[in-house]
């Protein structure tokens, strides 16, 4: 399976060099190239690239602002910044950038980063003790536009904050939207089971299937019952390892 790459750079020569070089690598496919952040945002959802190689200083929206939008569309996308400007590095890694390349760079440096992405090893984690029975009669009351929903907490796989709303993903594939904040819900949930993995996510520890490395300081959490993923910070990953010991 090839990993799809989108090139975003206002320098035509740079895009051409990257494209021709990447085409020599097995397992990678350049699915698109654009010269602005606006164009990248327009075609991102259609092309669905796993990797975006992104310049920062461009006309219109800059690369950092573009990356914020792309990560919001798909938190799993791996962003590689390639720029002549080092002053954006802190902002870039706050967005969980996979790498930050300073121009001029050797093309081998790009290859190493791409190969690292390609060969990321899946991290398997053991099962935790079955605690669903303890939650069988534990219910959470959620206010939403339909009124009030009563949810068995054992059915909650993941809670995500997105676009100003909170979404509860259930193991039957259903989801419930509420305006209640993650902090409020976290306070009402059993902390033996529900874990704040990231500022935008609360996860059910008993529902975790796999954890993948994602960039230098972030991980992706996959679940047993749903296709929706969650993010896990490096600090929280260290906490989870202690829980599963």
C-alpha positions as CSV (number, residue, x, y, z in Angstrom):
1,X,0.0,0.0,0.0
2,X,1.4,3.4,-1.0
3,X,1.2,6.5,1.2
4,X,-0.2,9.5,-0.6
5,X,1.6,12.8,-0.5
6,X,0.4,16.3,-1.2
7,X,3.1,18.9,-2.0
8,X,2.4,22.5,-1.0
9,X,5.0,25.1,-2.0
10,X,4.9,28.4,-3.9
11,X,8.2,27.5,-5.6
12,X,7.6,25.5,-8.7
13,X,11.2,24.3,-8.8
14,X,11.0,22.9,-5.3
15,X,7.8,21.1,-6.0
16,X,9.3,19.6,-9.1
17,X,12.4,18.4,-7.3
18,X,10.4,16.9,-4.5
19,X,8.0,15.1,-6.8
20,X,10.7,13.6,-9.1
21,X,12.7,12.5,-6.1
22,X,9.7,11.0,-4.2
23,X,8.6,9.1,-7.4
24,X,11.8,7.1,-7.1
25,X,10.9,5.8,-3.7
26,X,8.8,2.6,-3.3
27,X,5.6,3.0,-1.2
28,X,4.9,6.7,-1.9
29,X,2.7,8.4,-4.4
30,X,2.5,12.2,-5.0
31,X,-1.3,12.7,-5.5
32,X,-1.2,16.5,-5.9
33,X,0.9,19.6,-5.8
34,X,-0.3,23.2,-5.2
35,X,1.3,26.6,-4.7
36,X,-0.8,28.0,-1.8
37,X,-2.4,27.1,1.5
38,X,-5.8,27.9,0.2
39,X,-5.5,25.4,-2.7
40,X,-4.3,22.8,-0.3
41,X,-7.3,23.2,1.9
42,X,-9.6,23.0,-1.1
43,X,-8.3,19.7,-2.4
44,X,-7.2,18.0,0.9
45,X,-10.5,16.3,1.6
46,X,-10.8,15.0,-1.9
47,X,-7.2,13.7,-2.2
48,X,-7.0,12.4,1.3
49,X,-3.2,12.3,1.6
50,X,-1.6,10.6,4.5
51,X,1.4,13.1,4.3
52,X,1.6,16.8,3.5
53,X,5.0,18.4,2.7
54,X,4.3,22.0,3.4
55,X,6.1,25.3,3.0
56,X,5.4,28.1,5.5
57,X,6.0,31.5,3.8
58,X,3.5,31.6,1.0
59,X,1.2,34.2,-0.4
60,X,-2.2,34.3,1.4
61,X,-2.6,31.9,4.3
62,X,0.8,30.7,5.6
63,X,1.8,27.1,6.1
64,X,1.2,27.0,9.8
65,X,-2.4,28.3,9.5
66,X,-3.0,25.9,6.6
67,X,-1.7,23.0,8.8
68,X,-4.2,23.9,11.5
69,X,-7.1,23.5,9.1
70,X,-5.7,20.3,7.6
71,X,-5.2,18.7,11.1
72,X,-8.7,19.8,12.0
73,X,-10.0,18.0,8.9
74,X,-8.0,14.9,9.6
75,X,-6.0,14.7,12.8
76,X,-4.0,11.7,11.5
77,X,-2.4,13.5,8.6
78,X,1.4,13.8,9.0
79,X,2.7,17.3,8.3
80,X,6.3,17.8,7.2
81,X,7.2,21.5,7.2
82,X,9.9,22.4,4.6
83,X,10.9,26.0,4.9
84,X,13.7,28.5,5.0
85,X,12.4,30.0,8.2
86,X,13.3,28.4,11.6
87,X,11.3,30.9,13.7
88,X,8.0,28.9,13.2
89,X,9.4,25.7,14.6
90,X,7.7,26.0,18.0
91,X,4.3,26.7,16.3
92,X,4.9,23.8,14.0
93,X,5.5,21.2,16.8
94,X,2.5,22.5,18.7
95,X,0.5,21.3,15.7
96,X,2.2,17.9,16.1
97,X,4.2,18.3,13.0
98,X,6.1,15.1,12.1
99,X,9.2,16.9,11.1
100,X,10.5,20.4,10.3
101,X,13.1,20.7,7.5
102,X,15.1,23.9,7.0
103,X,15.9,24.8,3.4
104,X,18.2,24.2,1.8
105,X,18.1,20.5,2.8
106,X,19.5,17.4,1.2
107,X,16.9,15.3,-0.4
108,X,18.1,12.3,1.6
109,X,16.8,14.1,4.7
110,X,13.3,14.0,3.1
111,X,13.7,10.3,2.3
112,X,14.7,9.5,5.9
113,X,11.6,11.2,7.2
114,X,9.3,9.5,4.7
115,X,10.8,6.1,5.5
116,X,10.4,6.7,9.2
117,X,6.7,7.4,8.5
118,X,6.4,4.3,6.3
119,X,8.0,2.0,8.8
120,X,6.3,3.2,12.0
121,X,5.8,0.1,14.1
122,X,2.4,-0.6,15.6
123,X,2.4,-0.7,19.3
124,X,0.3,-3.5,20.7
125,X,-0.9,-3.0,24.3
126,X,-2.3,-5.7,26.6
127,X,-5.9,-5.9,27.7
128,X,-6.8,-4.3,31.0
129,X,-9.1,-6.1,33.5
130,X,-12.7,-6.3,32.4
131,X,-14.4,-3.5,34.3
132,X,-17.5,-3.2,32.1
133,X,-19.6,-5.0,34.7
134,X,-18.9,-2.3,37.2
135,X,-20.3,0.2,34.7
136,X,-23.4,-1.7,33.7
137,X,-25.7,0.5,35.7
138,X,-23.6,3.6,35.6
139,X,-25.4,6.2,33.5
140,X,-24.4,9.6,32.2
141,X,-27.0,12.3,31.6
142,X,-26.2,14.4,28.6
143,X,-28.0,17.6,27.6
144,X,-28.4,18.2,23.9
145,X,-30.7,19.9,21.4
146,X,-33.2,17.0,21.5
147,X,-33.5,17.3,25.3
148,X,-31.7,14.9,27.7
149,X,-30.0,11.6,26.8
150,X,-29.3,8.8,29.3
151,X,-26.2,6.9,28.3
152,X,-24.7,3.8,29.8
153,X,-21.1,4.8,30.4
154,X,-19.9,1.3,29.4
155,X,-21.1,2.1,25.9
156,X,-18.9,5.2,25.5
157,X,-15.8,4.5,23.4
158,X,-14.5,8.0,22.9
159,X,-15.4,11.6,23.6
160,X,-14.0,14.3,21.3
161,X,-14.1,18.1,21.3
162,X,-14.5,19.4,17.8
163,X,-15.6,22.6,16.2
164,X,-16.9,24.0,19.5
165,X,-19.0,20.9,20.3
166,X,-18.5,17.7,22.2
167,X,-19.2,14.4,20.5
168,X,-19.6,11.1,22.3
169,X,-18.9,8.1,20.1
170,X,-20.7,4.9,21.3
171,X,-19.7,1.3,20.6
172,X,-22.8,0.6,18.5
173,X,-21.6,3.2,16.0
174,X,-24.0,5.9,17.2
175,X,-22.9,9.4,18.4
176,X,-24.3,12.1,20.6
177,X,-23.5,15.8,20.3
178,X,-23.6,18.2,23.2
179,X,-22.4,21.6,24.1
180,X,-21.1,20.4,27.4
181,X,-17.3,20.8,27.9
182,X,-14.8,17.9,28.1
183,X,-13.8,19.0,31.6
184,X,-17.4,18.8,32.9
185,X,-17.8,15.3,31.5
186,X,-14.4,14.2,32.7
187,X,-15.4,15.1,36.3
188,X,-18.5,12.9,36.0
189,X,-16.9,9.8,34.6
190,X,-15.1,7.0,36.4
191,X,-11.4,7.8,36.2
192,X,-10.5,4.1,36.4
193,X,-12.0,3.7,33.0
194,X,-12.0,7.1,31.2
195,X,-8.7,8.8,30.5
196,X,-7.9,12.3,29.2
197,X,-5.5,11.4,26.5
198,X,-5.3,14.9,24.9
199,X,-6.8,18.3,25.3
200,X,-9.5,17.3,22.8
201,X,-10.1,13.6,23.8
202,X,-11.3,11.4,26.6
203,X,-10.9,7.7,25.9
204,X,-12.4,4.5,27.4
205,X,-9.3,2.4,28.4
206,X,-11.2,-0.8,28.1
207,X,-12.0,-0.1,24.4
208,X,-8.4,0.5,23.2
209,X,-7.2,-1.9,20.4
210,X,-3.9,-0.4,19.3
211,X,-1.7,2.6,19.7
212,X,0.4,3.9,16.8
213,X,3.3,6.4,17.0
214,X,2.4,9.6,15.2
215,X,5.2,12.1,14.9
216,X,7.8,12.7,17.6
217,X,5.6,13.4,20.6
218,X,2.1,12.1,19.7
219,X,0.3,8.8,19.2
220,X,-2.9,7.7,17.5
221,X,-5.3,5.4,19.5
222,X,-7.5,2.9,17.6
223,X,-10.5,1.3,19.2
224,X,-12.3,-2.1,19.0
225,X,-15.7,-1.0,18.0
226,X,-15.5,2.2,15.9
227,X,-13.4,3.6,13.1
228,X,-13.0,7.0,14.9
229,X,-9.5,7.5,16.3
230,X,-8.1,9.6,19.2
231,X,-4.8,11.4,19.8
232,X,-2.5,10.7,22.7
233,X,0.3,13.0,23.8
234,X,3.7,11.6,24.7
235,X,3.2,12.6,28.4
236,X,-0.2,10.8,28.5
237,X,1.3,7.8,26.7
238,X,3.8,7.4,29.5
239,X,0.9,7.5,32.0
240,X,-1.0,4.8,30.0
241,X,2.1,2.5,30.0
242,X,2.1,2.6,33.9
243,X,-1.6,1.8,33.9
244,X,-1.2,-1.3,31.8
245,X,1.8,-2.7,33.7
